[in-house]
Amino acid sequence: MIKEYSQKRFGIIAIEKCFIIKDQLIEALSMQIEYELKGTQQKLIGEILFEMGYMEMAEVNKVLEVM
């Protein structure tokens, strides 16, 4: 099972595992872009999704394990 996910990005895996929905990923990606445009510290998408309350830390860790 790990092999099927190995080439996928964090957000896609999180959607496939039903941890988030597409709209939540799009919102988090928009925030990630805003952070970069403002020149603030870059954040990983999993960190943003956790901070937004869309994912639990255990879910973030499960996605990272698969990656």
DRENVEX-447184 format. One line per field, with one value per atom (N, C-alpha, C, O): residue number from 1; residue in three letters; atom name; y, x, z. Coordinates in Angstrom, 1 decimal. Example, Ala and Ser with C-alpha at 12.3 -4.5 7.8 and 13.67 -1.06 7.14 Angstrom:
# residues 2
pos <- [1:1:1:1:2:2:2:2]
code <- [ALA:ALA:ALA:ALA:SER:SER:SER:SER]
site <- [N:CA:C:O:N:CA:C:O]
Y <- [-5.7:-4.5:-3.3:-3.3:-2.2:-1.1:0.0:1.1]
X <- [13.2:12.3:13.2:14.2:12.8:13.7:12.9:13.4]
Z <- [7.8:7.8:7.8:8.5:7.1:7.1:7.9:8.0]
//
This chain:
# residues 67
pos <- [1:1:1:1:2:2:2:2:3:3:3:3:4:4:4:4:5:5:5:5:6:6:6:6:7:7:7:7:8:8:8:8:9:9:9:9:10:10:10:10:11:11:11:11:12:12:12:12:13:13:13:13:14:14:14:14:15:15:15:15:16:16:16:16:17:17:17:17:18:18:18:18:19:19:19:19:20:20:20:20:21:21:21:21:22:22:22:22:23:23:23:23:24:24:24:24:25:25:25:25:26:26:26:26:27:27:27:27:28:28:28:28:29:29:29:29:30:30:30:30:31:31:31:31:32:32:32:32:33:33:33:33:34:34:34:34:35:35:35:35:36:36:36:36:37:37:37:37:38:38:38:38:39:39:39:39:40:40:40:40:41:41:41:41:42:42:42:42:43:43:43:43:44:44:44:44:45:45:45:45:46:46:46:46:47:47:47:47:48:48:48:48:49:49:49:49:50:50:50:50:51:51:51:51:52:52:52:52:53:53:53:53:54:54:54:54:55:55:55:55:56:56:56:56:57:57:57:57:58:58:58:58:59:59:59:59:60:60:60:60:61:61:61:61:62:62:62:62:63:63:63:63:64:64:64:64:65:65:65:65:66:66:66:66:67:67:67:67]
code <- [MET:MET:MET:MET:ILE:ILE:ILE:ILE:LYS:LYS:LYS:LYS:GLU:GLU:GLU:GLU:TYR:TYR:TYR:TYR:SER:SER:SER:SER:GLN:GLN:GLN:GLN:LYS:LYS:LYS:LYS:ARG:ARG:ARG:ARG:PHE:PHE:PHE:PHE:GLY:GLY:GLY:GLY:ILE:ILE:ILE:ILE:ILE:ILE:ILE:ILE:ALA:ALA:ALA:ALA:ILE:ILE:ILE:ILE:GLU:GLU:GLU:GLU:LYS:LYS:LYS:LYS:CYS:CYS:CYS:CYS:PHE:PHE:PHE:PHE:ILE:ILE:ILE:ILE:ILE:ILE:ILE:ILE:LYS:LYS:LYS:LYS:ASP:ASP:ASP:ASP:GLN:GLN:GLN:GLN:LEU:LEU:LEU:LEU:ILE:ILE:ILE:ILE:GLU:GLU:GLU:GLU:ALA:ALA:ALA:ALA:LEU:LEU:LEU:LEU:SER:SER:SER:SER:MET:MET:MET:MET:GLN:GLN:GLN:GLN:ILE:ILE:ILE:ILE:GLU:GLU:GLU:GLU:TYR:TYR:TYR:TYR:GLU:GLU:GLU:GLU:LEU:LEU:LEU:LEU:LYS:LYS:LYS:LYS:GLY:GLY:GLY:GLY:THR:THR:THR:THR:GLN:GLN:GLN:GLN:GLN:GLN:GLN:GLN:LYS:LYS:LYS:LYS:LEU:LEU:LEU:LEU:ILE:ILE:ILE:ILE:GLY:GLY:GLY:GLY:GLU:GLU:GLU:GLU:ILE:ILE:ILE:ILE:LEU:LEU:LEU:LEU:PHE:PHE:PHE:PHE:GLU:GLU:GLU:GLU:MET:MET:MET:MET:GLY:GLY:GLY:GLY:TYR:TYR:TYR:TYR:MET:MET:MET:MET:GLU:GLU:GLU:GLU:MET:MET:MET:MET:ALA:ALA:ALA:ALA:GLU:GLU:GLU:GLU:VAL:VAL:VAL:VAL:ASN:ASN:ASN:ASN:LYS:LYS:LYS:LYS:VAL:VAL:VAL:VAL:LEU:LEU:LEU:LEU:GLU:GLU:GLU:GLU:VAL:VAL:VAL:VAL:MET:MET:MET:MET]
site <- [N:CA:C:O:N:CA:C:O:N:CA:C:O:N:CA:C:O:N:CA:C:O:N:CA:C:O:N:CA:C:O:N:CA:C:O:N:CA:C:O:N:CA:C:O:N:CA:C:O:N:CA:C:O:N:CA:C:O:N:CA:C:O:N:CA:C:O:N:CA:C:O:N:CA:C:O:N:CA:C:O:N:CA:C:O:N:CA:C:O:N:CA:C:O:N:CA:C:O:N:CA:C:O:N:CA:C:O:N:CA:C:O:N:CA:C:O:N:CA:C:O:N:CA:C:O:N:CA:C:O:N:CA:C:O:N:CA:C:O:N:CA:C:O:N:CA:C:O:N:CA:C:O:N:CA:C:O:N:CA:C:O:N:CA:C:O:N:CA:C:O:N:CA:C:O:N:CA:C:O:N:CA:C:O:N:CA:C:O:N:CA:C:O:N:CA:C:O:N:CA:C:O:N:CA:C:O:N:CA:C:O:N:CA:C:O:N:CA:C:O:N:CA:C:O:N:CA:C:O:N:CA:C:O:N:CA:C:O:N:CA:C:O:N:CA:C:O:N:CA:C:O:N:CA:C:O:N:CA:C:O:N:CA:C:O:N:CA:C:O:N:CA:C:O:N:CA:C:O:N:CA:C:O:N:CA:C:O:N:CA:C:O:N:CA:C:O:N:CA:C:O]
Y <- [-1.2:0.0:1.3:2.2:1.3:2.5:2.8:4.0:1.8:2.1:2.9:3.7:2.7:3.4:4.9:5.7:5.3:6.7:7.4:8.6:6.6:7.2:8.4:9.2:8.5:9.6:10.8:11.7:10.6:11.6:12.7:12.4:13.8:14.9:14.8:14.1:15.5:15.4:15.6:14.8:16.7:17.0:16.0:15.7:15.4:14.4:13.1:12.5:12.7:11.6:11.9:11.0:13.1:13.4:13.3:12.9:13.8:13.7:12.2:11.8:11.4:10.0:9.2:8.3:9.6:9.0:9.6:9.2:10.5:11.1:11.9:12.1:12.5:13.3:14.8:15.5:15.2:16.5:16.4:15.3:17.5:17.6:18.5:19.3:18.5:19.3:20.8:21.5:21.3:22.7:23.1:24.2:22.2:22.5:22.6:23.4:21.7:21.7:23.0:23.6:23.4:24.6:25.8:26.7:25.9:27.0:27.0:28.1:25.8:25.7:26.1:26.8:25.7:26.1:27.6:28.2:28.2:29.6:30.3:31.3:29.8:30.4:30.2:31.1:29.1:28.8:29.9:30.4:30.2:31.2:32.5:33.3:32.9:34.2:34.3:35.4:33.3:33.3:33.6:34.5:33.0:33.2:34.6:35.2:35.1:36.4:37.5:38.5:37.3:38.2:38.1:39.0:37.1:36.9:36.4:36.4:35.8:35.2:33.8:33.3:33.2:31.9:30.9:30.9:30.1:29.2:28.1:27.6:27.6:26.5:25.4:25.6:24.2:23.0:22.9:23.3:22.3:22.2:21.4:21.7:20.4:19.6:20.5:20.4:21.3:22.2:23.2:23.5:23.7:24.7:24.0:24.6:22.8:22.1:21.8:21.8:21.5:21.2:22.5:22.5:23.6:24.9:25.4:26.0:25.0:25.4:24.5:24.9:23.5:22.5:21.5:20.8:21.4:20.5:19.1:18.1:19.0:17.7:17.6:18.6:16.4:16.1:15.8:15.4:15.9:15.6:14.1:13.8:13.3:11.8:11.6:10.8:12.4:12.2:12.8:12.2:13.9:14.5:13.4:13.2:12.8:11.8:10.6:10.1:10.2:9.0:9.3:8.5:10.5:10.9:10.9:10.5:11.5:11.6:10.2:10.0:9.2:7.9:7.2:6.5:7.5:7.0:7.6:6.9:8.9:9.5:9.0:9.4]
X <- [0.8:0.0:0.9:0.5:2.0:2.8:3.3:3.4:3.6:4.1:3.1:3.6:1.8:0.9:0.8:0.4:1.2:1.2:2.6:2.6:3.6:5.0:5.2:6.1:4.5:4.8:3.8:3.8:2.9:1.8:2.2:3.0:1.6:1.8:1.0:0.0:1.3:0.7:-0.8:-1.6:-1.3:-2.7:-3.5:-4.6:-2.9:-3.7:-3.9:-4.9:-2.8:-2.9:-4.0:-4.8:-3.9:-4.9:-6.3:-7.2:-6.6:-7.9:-8.3:-9.4:-7.4:-7.7:-7.9:-8.7:-7.3:-7.6:-8.8:-9.1:-9.5:-10.7:-10.4:-11.3:-9.2:-8.9:-9.4:-9.8:-9.4:-9.8:-10.6:-10.6:-11.2:-11.9:-11.1:-10.2:-11.4:-10.6:-10.7:-9.7:-11.8:-11.9:-11.0:-10.5:-10.9:-10.0:-8.5:-7.7:-8.1:-6.8:-6.5:-5.5:-7.5:-7.3:-7.2:-6.4:-8.0:-7.9:-6.5:-5.9:-6.0:-4.7:-3.6:-2.6:-3.7:-2.7:-2.7:-1.6:-3.9:-3.9:-3.2:-2.5:-3.4:-2.8:-1.3:-0.5:-0.8:0.6:1.2:2.3:0.5:1.0:1.0:2.0:0.0:0.0:1.2:1.8:1.5:2.7:3.9:4.8:4.1:5.3:5.3:6.3:4.2:4.1:4.4:5.0:4.0:4.3:5.7:6.2:6.4:7.8:7.9:9.0:6.8:6.9:7.4:7.6:7.7:8.2:7.3:6.1:7.9:7.1:6.6:7.3:5.4:4.8:4.5:4.1:4.7:4.3:2.8:2.1:2.2:0.8:0.1:-1.0:0.8:0.3:0.1:-0.8:1.1:1.1:0.0:-0.7:-0.2:-1.3:-2.7:-3.6:-2.9:-4.1:-4.4:-5.5:-3.4:-3.5:-3.9:-4.8:-3.2:-3.5:-4.9:-5.6:-5.4:-6.8:-7.8:-9.0:-7.4:-8.3:-8.9:-9.9:-8.4:-8.9:-8.4:-9.0:-7.2:-6.6:-6.1:-5.7:-6.1:-5.5:-4.0:-3.7:-3.2:-1.8:-1.6:-0.7:-2.4:-2.3:-2.5:-1.9:-3.5:-3.7:-2.6:-2.2:-2.0:-0.8:0.3:0.9:0.5:1.6:1.3:2.3:0.1:-0.3:0.1:0.6:-0.2:0.1:1.6:2.1:2.3:3.8:4.4:5.4:3.8:4.3:4.2:5.1:3.1:2.8:3.8:4.3:4.1:5.0:6.4:7.2]
Z <- [0.0:0.0:0.0:-0.6:0.7:0.7:-0.7:-1.0:-1.5:-2.8:-3.7:-4.5:-3.5:-4.3:-4.0:-4.9:-2.9:-2.5:-2.6:-2.5:-2.8:-2.7:-3.6:-3.3:-4.7:-5.6:-5.4:-6.2:-4.5:-4.3:-3.3:-2.4:-3.4:-2.5:-1.2:-1.3:-0.2:1.1:0.9:1.4:0.3:0.2:-0.5:-0.1:-1.6:-2.3:-1.4:-1.4:-0.7:0.2:1.3:1.6:1.8:2.9:2.4:3.1:1.1:0.5:0.3:0.7:-0.2:-0.5:0.8:0.8:1.9:3.2:3.9:5.0:3.2:3.8:5.0:5.9:5.2:6.3:6.1:7.0:4.8:4.4:3.1:2.4:2.7:1.4:0.5:1.0:-0.8:-1.7:-1.4:-1.5:-1.0:-0.6:0.5:0.5:1.5:2.6:2.1:2.6:1.2:0.7:-0.1:0.1:-0.9:-1.7:-0.7:-1.0:0.3:1.3:2.0:2.1:2.3:3.0:2.0:2.4:0.8:-0.3:-0.5:-0.7:-0.5:-0.6:0.5:0.3:1.7:2.9:2.8:3.1:2.3:2.1:1.1:1.4:0.1:-0.9:-0.2:-0.5:0.5:1.2:2.2:2.2:2.9:3.8:3.0:3.4:1.8:1.0:0.4:0.4:0.0:-0.6:0.4:0.1:1.7:2.7:3.2:4.0:2.8:3.2:4.6:5.2:5.2:6.5:6.4:5.3:7.6:7.6:6.8:7.0:6.0:5.2:6.1:7.0:5.8:6.6:5.6:4.5:6.1:5.4:5.3:6.3:4.3:4.2:5.3:5.7:5.8:6.9:8.2:8.9:8.4:9.5:9.4:10.4:8.2:8.0:8.2:8.9:7.7:7.8:9.3:9.7:10.1:11.5:12.2:13.0:11.9:12.6:12.2:13.1:11.1:10.7:11.3:11.3:11.9:12.6:11.6:12.0:10.4:9.5:9.6:9.2:10.3:10.5:11.9:12.5:12.5:13.8:13.5:12.4:14.6:14.4:14.1:13.3:14.6:14.3:12.8:12.2:12.2:10.7:9.9:8.9:10.3:9.7:9.7:8.7:10.8:11.0:10.1:9.6:10.0:9.1:7.7:7.0:7.2:5.8:5.7:4.6:6.6:6.5:6.5:5.8:7.2:7.2:5.8:5.4:5.2:3.9:2.8:1.9:3.0:2.1:2.1:1.4]
//
